[in-house]
């Protein structure tokens, strides 16, 4: 079945002769700010990607104006923690403007935008950390962004958000192995269970093959605020000297595959079997398994043909996805950078070392989707976006911190090739809310607010429902509208009914009286008995 699907996709997108990709350097359009980071993210809340650089003397931002030009502003302030290793962005305090987590070889700090995005304040942390990849994610799924920063020589640092944007180092936020060599974390729902897991790519200088400090690790989210390391069980415990891993659905079958760049042994292309177990198929992909030594490793659909390409520091900088799990390598004049759309034409561009590389584009169609969380974090980081059409489906996740060091756009980008319509967009938010948008316009950027397009009861048989937040401390929400006064029973793991109640006009029930544990909500919808698991904290 999978091979049939891939063949059909290849026919639909005519990938036998893939759309070429080329770039034009328009670096002269950008201000000559000191360059210690490559950040491609909207900083003034207008949903257009800006080019941000942080140096010892302040923050330089080339704000995209919308007509292919930029307004360059430098905010002068001393930066104690110049991010010579990595940067991640997200709205920590939910004021509508993105903040940054900065990491270098000594410390971590957080750079906060003020109430109107016109100035910045740095908050530093005293603990030593030789930081590698920094990320933002709602690790405890409480509706605000936390941060996880990799530590090269010791236990990595998780930072908990108190709900106001104030961060604190908290090793209980996610418990990871107390080992060095932590190079690149990436948050991904690899097992399709609706919550974010974390894959940790590892490289330990001087460690010999077989040393556990080199073992890549997968921290699988248990859905109750805890994580279990299970990379060996899913065939992702690579013991090579790995630098970074990219997770994308390279074959458009509804799950995330992985590409790992290594410095010894060989690179890996790990195909997800749909259950979260991976198999290395790099030998048949056309990617050189022995092209070793890459640091950066990213991905995106650069020719808008509907298949995600690999952008990495390999001898061929861009591997074009042919749609059949093979790739064709092409040469580029650059090999890394922050990825975003810097002229609004729907094609992915790259900023690198002060240069703006504009994608020359082609005739393929596209759609871009920006998210504004309500129950979830403001950026919708961790949300899964699905689009459906004649090709089948494509999926993306909104992530803060990918590759080894750069920060990419928080707008989900899809190419759709020669297709002229999209049947449906489904957004699965971290909170559990599910929004469904039918027949959206193509070749546009859409901004969707969480909960503005939730399902109705008539959609239930097709889409199902979600409970959120999950875990919960008191209120449990249903993602389906129209359930008011529906009778529900709450059953514990032994099958005992511990509560009978009805769903309120706000589509909620109150489970505050329950003890901590795992329960099931049972209810009848359209004559069908349904059961949904949740965790009470």
N, C-alpha and C positions, 0 to 999 in steps of 0.2 A: 504493500500500500504506500509506504513512504517513497519508494522509487517511482511509482506512478504519479504521486503528487509532485515530486521534483521535476519529472518529465513535463507535466502539464505546465508548471510554472515556467520552465525554460521555453516552452512554445509561446506562452502568453507574452513573455518579455523579450523574445527574440534574442536570447543571450549568446547564440552561436557566434554572433559578431557583436561583442559587447561595446557599449558606448565608451569612447575614449574619455580620458580625463586630462585636462591641462589647466594650468594656473598662470595668471599674470601678476607680476610683482607691482603692487601699488603702494609700496612702503613710504614713498615720498608724501603720501597724504597724511601720515601720522606724525605726531609730535615726537621729538627726539628725547624721550624720557630715559633715565637710567633703567636698565632692564635686568631685573632679578627674578622675574616670573612671567609666565605666559597665561594670562587670565582672559577668557572669552566669555563674559557674562554680563547681563543687564545690571547696571548699578544705579539707575535713576528711575526705575519703575515704569519705563515706557515700552517694555517687552521687545526692545531692540538690543542686540548683543553689542557690548562695548569692549574696548581693549584696555585692560588695566595692568599697570606695572607698579610694584612696590619697591622702593629703594630706601636707603638710610635717611634721606631728606624728606620723604613724603610719598604721596600716592598720586600717580599720574593716570588720568583717565581720558581716553579718546572716546567721547560720547558719540554714538552713531546718530546722525540727524535724520536720516531717512531718504536722502536723495543721493547717496553715495559719498557724502562728505561727513566730516567729523568736527565736533567742537571739543578742542583740547583744553583740559583744565588740570592744573597741578595744585594739589592740596599740600601745603608745606607743614610738616610736623616731623619731629624726630621719631624714627622707627627703631626701636631697640632690637627687634628680632627680624632682621631682613631675611625674607624667605628664599634662601638660596637652594632649598631642597624641594619644597612643595607648598601649594596653596589650594584651599577648597573654599567654596562660597555657599552662602545660604543666609536666610533671614532668621537669625537666632532670637531676636526679640520681637518679631512679627510686627515691625513698624512700617513694612512695605519697601524697605531698602536692604539690599544684601550686605551681609557682613563677611569677614574673611577669617579663616584660621591660618596662621603663618607658622611654618616650621623651618628650623635650620639645624645646624650641628650642635646647638647648645640648649635651646629653649623652645617653648611653644607660647604663642600669644594670640589673642583674638582682637581683631580690628573692627570696631563697631561704627556703623553709619549713624549720624544723628537723625532727628525726627523728620528732616526733609532731605536727607541724603546729600547735604552740602558740606559736611565736614566729618572727620573721623577721630576716634579715640582708641588708643591701643591699651589693652589690659594684658599684662605679662604674667607668666607663671614661673615660680622660682626653681622648680624641679629640673634637674638636668635631663635632657633627652636628645639623643642624636636622631632627630626626626627624619623619617623617610616620607612615605605617602601619608598625607593628611586627608581626612574625609569628614563629611557631615552626613548624619542619618538619624532618624528617630529610633534610637536603639531600644528604648523601653516602650515605644509605641504609646506615648502619653500625649502626643499632639504637638510637641516642640522638638527642635533639632538638637541632638547631641553631637559629639565629635569623637572620632577615633584617630589617633596619630601613631604611626608605626615607629618603633624604637629599634635602631640598628644593633645596639649592644646590650639591651636588657628588655624587660617586660614592657610591652607597649602601653600607651596611656589613653584610657577612655575618659572623656569629660562629660559630666552630666549637666543638663540644662534644668534650672529650677522652675522653669515656666516663664520667667521674665527676661531670659537671655543671659542671666548670670551663670557662669560655668564653674564647675569644681571637678578636680581630679577624683575619680571614683572607680576603683578597680572592681567593685561589685556590679558596675553597670553591664559589663560583659567580662566574664572570667576567661582569660586566655592562658595558654601555656607560658610558664615563666622561662622563656628562652630568648636569646638574641637572634639577630639576622632577619628582622621583620622589615621587608622592603616595600610591599605594596598591598594595601587592603582594598577590597572592592566589595560593595554591598550588592547582593543579587539574590533574587528568589529563584534559585536553581532548581528547586524541587516542586515548584508550582503549587505551594500550599497557602499562598497569600501573605506570607511575611518575609522580611528581609533576612537573609543569611549573609555571612561574611567569609570571603575567601582571602587567605593571607599567603601571599607569594613571598618565598623566603630565599635569602642568600646570605651565607655566613663566611666572611673572609677567613681563609686559612683552614676551614673545616674540610675534612676529607670525605670522599663519597661514603655514604652510610651513616654519617654523623646526623643524629636527629635534629640538630640545629638547622639543618638544611631542608627539613621536611616541610613542604607546603601544607597548609592546614585549612580545613573547611569547618567553620563554626556554624552548625545548623541550628536555626531558631526553633525552639520547642513550643513557641506560642504562649509560654507562661512567664516570660521574662528571663528565661535561662537559655543557654546555648550548649550544644554538645559537639565536640570535635570528632568528626567522622570521615576525614579525607581518605583514609585507607579503605573504608568500606565502599566508597563510591569511586574508587580508582583515581583520586586526585591528589594523592600524597607523593608528588614528584620530589625526588631527592636531588635533582640537579641544582646548580646555582641559578635560581630563577630570579628575574628582576621585576616583571610585571605580567599580569594576566588580564585579558579582555574577555568579557562574557557578552555575547550577542546571539540572536537566533539566526545563525548563518544559513540555515536551510528552510526557514519559514515554516517550521512544523509545530510551533507553539511552545518551545522550550529553549533555554539558553545554553548554547555550546560555549567552548572556551578555547582560546589560543594563548599559549604560554611561550614567552621568549626566555631562553636559557643561555648561560655562559659556558657551560660544559655539557657533555652528553649531546642532546639534541632538543630542538624546539618540539612542542607538542600541539596537535590540534585535536581537542577532546570533544567527541560527539556525544551529546546527551541522548539517552535512549527514551526519554519521556518520563522516566521514573526518578531521574536524578542520579543515574549511574552513567559513567563516562567511559568511552573507548578511544584510544589514540588512533586516528586514521590519517596522520599527516603524510604517510607514504603515498597516498593516492590523491592528495590535494593540489599538487603542483607547487607547493611552498617548499623551499629548501630547508629541510630539517637540520642541516649542518651549517646554516648561515648564523653563526653564533655571535654573541656579544651585544645584542640590542639592549638598550635601557628602556626607551619609551615604547609603548605598545598601546595603540588606540584603534578605533574603528568608526565607521560611518558609511552611509550610502552616498559616495561622492559623485556618482554619475546618475543618481536618481532612477536606477533601473528596477528598484524594489528589492535589492539584495545588499546586505551589509558588507563593505570592503574592509580590508585590514591595512592600517596606516601605522608603520613601525620603522624602527631604525635598522632595517635589514638592508641587504645590498640592493634589493628592489624595494623602494620606499613604500609603494602602494601595490597591494595585491587586490586586483579587481575580482569580485565574486562572480563566477560564471553561472550561478544558479543551480549547479548540480554537484555542489561540494568540491568543485575544483576552482582554482584561482589562477589568474594570469598576472604576473609581476610586471610593473612598469616603473620607469625611472622618473623621479621628481628632483627639482633643484633644492629641496629641503627635506628633512626627515623627521621632524617633530614640530610641536606647537599646540596652541590652544585652538579648538575647533568651534566655529560658530558661523552664522550667516551675517556677513558684514555689509551687505548691500541690499538685503531684502528680496533677493531674486529666487529664494528657495533652494539654492545650492550651497553646500558646505564649503566655507573658506577656512584659511589657517593663518594665525598670527604667530610669528617666530622671530625672536631677536630684533624686534623693531620693524620687521617687514610685514606687510599685509599681502598675502597671497590670495587673490580673488579667483575663484573657480570660474572658468570660462563658460561652463554650462553646456546645455544641449536642449533638445526639444522635449525631453521627458518631463512628466508632470510630478507634482509633489503636494504635500500638506505639512504644516507645522502646527504644533499644539502646545500652548502654554497653559500652566495650571495654577490655580489659586486655591489653596486649601482653606477649609473652615474648621472641620473637626480634625483634619490632618494638619501637619506643619504647613506654613504659609506657602512654601514653594512647591508642595506636592512631591518632595523628594521621597523616593521609595515607591511612588505610584507606578502601576503598570498600565501602559496605553496600548490598546489593540485596535487595528483597523482591518476591515473586511471588505472584499470586493471580488471581482472575477478571478483574481489570482489566488484566493483563499484568505490567509491572514498574515499580518505582520505584527510584531510586538516590539516595544521599547520599554525601558525603565528610565525614570528621571533619577539621575545620580549626581552627587556632589563629590568629585574626586575620582578620576579614572586615570589609567596609565600609571606612569611613575611620578610625575610631578605637576603637570599642568591642570588647569581648570577649564572645562568645556561648557558650552551653552546649556542652560537648564530647560530649553525648549525642545520638546521631542520632535524629531525630523524624520519624515518618511518620503522616499521616492516611490512612485507608483508606475514608472515606465510610461507606456503608451496608453494605459488605462485612462478613461475619461470621467470616471465617477468612483466614489467610495460609497459602499452600501451603509456602513455603520462604523462608528467609533465607540469603543467601550473603554472607560477609565475605571480602574480598580484602585481606589485610594488606600493608603495605609490604614485608615480608620475602619475600613470595611465597606464604606459607601461605594456604590457602583453607579456611575452615570453612563447613560446610553444616548448617543446622538445619531440620528438617522439622516442619510443623504446629505452630508456636509459638502460645502463647496470645496473644490480642489484648487490648487495653486493659490492658497491663502494661508495666513496664520490665524488660527482660532485660539481664543482665550476662554477657558472653561472654569467656572467656579464650582467647587465641590458641593454637590447636592442640588444643583440647578436642573439636572436632567435625570433624576432617579427613576427607577422602574415603577410601573403601576402593576396592580394585581394581574391584569390581563397579560402581562409579560412574564409571569412567574414560570410557566412551564418551559419557556425558552431559556430564561436566564437564571432562575433560582434566586436565592436571597443570601445576604451576608448579615452577620451580627457584628456590631461594633460599639464601643471599643472592645477588643478582645485580646487580652484579659480586661476585665472591668472590676471596679471596686463597688459600684452601686447601680448606675443606670445602664441598661442594655438596649441599644437601638437596633431597629430592623431597617434594612436598606430598601424595603419594598413599601411603596405608598399604598394606602387603602386597607390597612389591617386593623383599623380602629375597632375596639370591642371584640376582636378575635380572642377566643379562650385559648390559653396555653397552660401546659403543665411543665414544671421543671423537675427533672429526674436526676438522681445522683448516679455514680458509676455502678452501684449495686442494683439499679433498676427501681429504687424506691422513689415514689413521688414525694418531693419535699416542699412543693409550692404549687398552688393553682391560682391563676390570676388572669387578667385580660389586658390586652394591649391598649395603651392610652391613645388619646387623640394626637399625641406627639410621636406616635409610632415607637413607644418605649415600654419597658417593664422595669420595675425596681427590684434588684436582687440584693440590696444592702444587708438584709437579714440573714443571708446564707453564710455558712462558714467557707473559708478558703478551700478551693478544690476544683475538680472538673465536673461539669454538669451538662445536661442536654435539655434544650427547649423542644417540646413537642407541641405541634399545632396542626390544624387541618386547614388546607388551602385548596379551594375548588374541588372538594371531595377527596383530596389526597392527603394522607397522613405524612407529615414531614418531621424530621428531627435534626437539630443543629447543635454542635458542641460549642461550649464556651468555658472560659476559666474565670473563676471568681477569686480575686486577690484577697 
